[in-house]
Structures are given as C-alpha cells and as structure tokens.
C-alpha cells in the first residue's frame, strides 16, 4: 500500500504499522510521530495499523532560537 511519510511516497506491505513506517525511513530517536495529523504515542507504534493513503509525519526536535 502507498503511504506518505514526511511528504514522500513510500510503499509498505498491507497491514503495516507506524513501527514499519519508522523503520522504512530509518528514523533515529528522539522523534514524535503523527498519522493524519493525530499524535501516536511510542507505545502504540506496533499496534497502530496504517491504511492506504495515510500521511505519516516523523518529526525530530529542533534546537535553537
């Protein structure tokens, strides 16, 4: 299935979870994740199933002023 991760299209297997999306882009902590603008807690990554066309944002904190 096709999903959008950080504004780039990715192909993930049917039944993929947020954990699969994080692994697909090799994200390194710390980061926060949202699916279709809804925050997903880290404890839910392996449980939160994705659907065709979902938009996943994996955001790292930025320091500075």
C-alpha positions as CSV (number, residue, x, y, z in Angstrom):
1,X,0.0,0.0,0.0
2,X,1.1,3.5,-0.7
3,X,1.5,6.0,2.2
4,X,3.1,9.4,2.5
5,X,6.0,9.6,5.0
6,X,7.3,13.1,5.6
7,X,5.9,14.3,2.2
8,X,7.4,11.4,0.3
9,X,5.5,8.4,-1.1
10,X,6.5,5.0,0.3
11,X,5.3,1.5,-0.5
12,X,4.6,-0.5,2.6
13,X,3.1,-4.0,2.9
14,X,-0.7,-4.4,3.6
15,X,-1.2,-4.4,7.4
16,X,1.9,-2.2,8.0
17,X,2.0,-0.3,11.3
18,X,3.6,3.0,12.4
19,X,6.6,0.9,13.6
20,X,7.0,-0.2,9.9
21,X,6.9,3.4,8.7
22,X,9.5,4.4,11.2
23,X,11.7,1.5,10.1
24,X,11.2,2.4,6.5
25,X,12.9,5.7,6.9
26,X,15.4,4.5,9.5
27,X,14.3,7.3,11.9
28,X,16.7,7.8,14.9
29,X,15.3,9.0,18.3
30,X,14.3,11.4,19.5
31,X,11.2,12.0,17.3
32,X,7.5,12.3,17.5
33,X,5.0,10.7,15.1
34,X,1.6,11.6,13.8
35,X,-0.7,9.9,11.4
36,X,-3.1,12.1,9.5
37,X,-2.3,14.9,12.0
38,X,-3.1,12.8,15.1
39,X,-0.2,12.2,17.5
40,X,0.6,8.5,18.0
41,X,2.4,7.6,21.3
42,X,5.5,5.5,21.0
43,X,3.8,2.7,23.0
44,X,1.3,2.4,20.1
45,X,3.7,2.3,17.1
46,X,3.4,-1.5,16.7
47,X,-0.3,-1.5,17.3
48,X,-1.4,1.4,15.1
49,X,-2.3,-0.1,11.7
50,X,-1.9,2.1,8.6
51,X,-4.2,2.4,5.7
52,X,-3.7,3.2,2.0
53,X,-3.0,7.0,1.6
54,X,-2.2,7.7,5.2
55,X,0.0,10.7,5.9
56,X,2.7,10.0,8.5
57,X,4.9,12.7,9.9
58,X,8.0,11.7,11.8
59,X,9.4,14.9,13.3
60,X,12.7,15.4,15.2
61,X,13.0,18.2,17.7
62,X,14.9,21.3,16.6
63,X,17.1,23.3,18.9
64,X,18.0,26.9,18.8
65,X,16.2,30.2,19.0
